[in-house]
């Protein structure tokens, strides 16, 4: 009677994506039922959401995260920006394929339907991107495009065609060079020159895109900090970052969190969460629970 949540955490929390996929496959062969659906029916709350998102293949998980966000009312599209700006080209292509297979519509189509104006132009361009992923850069181009970005920001033409084109087509290495040139030319970073806490949806998405492209670890550390600090906990954001970065750069994000907040991330999570949900997150953070 009942579900052994500790066993679920012990098994799934210590398996990588390939192993989790194999477990799902063998489970279905033996029991003739989908393990994911069985877990959904047996678990509940934030724990169920964390387990569900963890057991999915990464591209499928991101497709689900994108769909959930697009269905929400309001103008926040953090997940679309995160997915578009922190994945390599092959990963983003796999997410688009997973979205198409699961929902019978393209991710680009869905983003276009749920957004408008400059926000639509930016997000569709970002989610459609297939960037060069090498390390080669063009210094002359970086200087030229840093100047174009500065002029657009100075003139408050944030929706300028060049701004969207540069952010959605250039490689990460090229963008890093452009952002460095911007700092050298202007004496400050591009994010410092973009309006903060703007009520304008497009400017908020633009700022987020720049932060993700510029330094994804720093961006995710801030998402974690904001999910924990203050009154109440943003479990959706907390779960999303830990689950999606666990097999990527979570170790470095943890180190950055500790350095910036003078408290280990696992201690902060331990304080702000409880029960099986807490144990699942701490396991993904590398703790034995």
Secondary structure, 3 states (H helix, E strand, C coil): CCCCHHHHHHHHCCCCHHHHHHHHHHHHHHHCCCHHHHHHHHCCHHHHHHHHHHHCCHHHHHHHHHHHHHHCCCCCCHHHHHHHHHCCHHHHHHHHHHHHHHHCCCHHHHHHHHCCHHHHHHHHHHHCCCCCCCCCCCHHHHHHHHHHHHHHHHCCCCCCHHHHHHHHHCCHHHHHHHHHHHHHHHCCCHHHHCCCCCCCHHHHHHHHHHHHHHCHHHHHHHHHHHHHCCCCCCHHHHHHHHHHHCCCCHHHHHHHHHHHHCCCHHHHHHHHCCHHHHHHHHHHCCCCC
